[in-house]
């Protein structure tokens, strides 16, 4: 007597075959592949360029750290920590183990003279360090206090923490972000903190997609905004 789970699995398989048989030729093959394996996915840029997976170090988590110069933080306090936290959240959603960014932030506060991301990676025994060098960040349209428009200029670097303090930079990607891409958004449409969270989510999503596959066409275009 088959178990209930086995019976359900068999019924699902029969349903898939029936659906596929209703199509013809190449369409049937494509449909079966989609139904069994899911929709086609994009290959993340990190894997394309390095042939590494960000989850290669099975027993060691990823560390995310962001650096912003003091002058950038005058108008954007804790932007480095907030961005790192959002990137880590994006990775965790994809089941990628990440070291607690609050602990990383506490360590960098206590050790303000750190000069290389590998120092932090060694301290936390990370497998890879995702280092974000944030050179520009703004929530407003250029030369305007009446329009929101997220803007950032940054470089994402990945350091492979081989063994102990041995490390090497294996990946670098410059990102010039603008959100939305088409036109600024009136400050009357969103509260400041809401807009800040929206842009950090959009920017961290753009960074996160460098490291994990996504269904083709799944990324929300930077011209699209949810209702205010």
Secondary structure, DSSP 8 states (H G I E B T S, - for coil): ---HHHHHHHHHHHHHHHHHHTS-HHHHHHHHHHHHH-S-EE--HHHHHHS--TT--TTS-EEEEEEE-HHHHSSSTTHHHHHHHHHHHHHHHTT--B--HHHHHHHHHHTTT---HHHHHHHTT-SEEEEEEEEEEEEE-TT-SSEEEEEEEEEEEEEEE-STT-EEEEEEEEEEEEESSS--EETTTS-HHHHHHHHHHHHHHHHHTTTS-EETT-S--TT-----
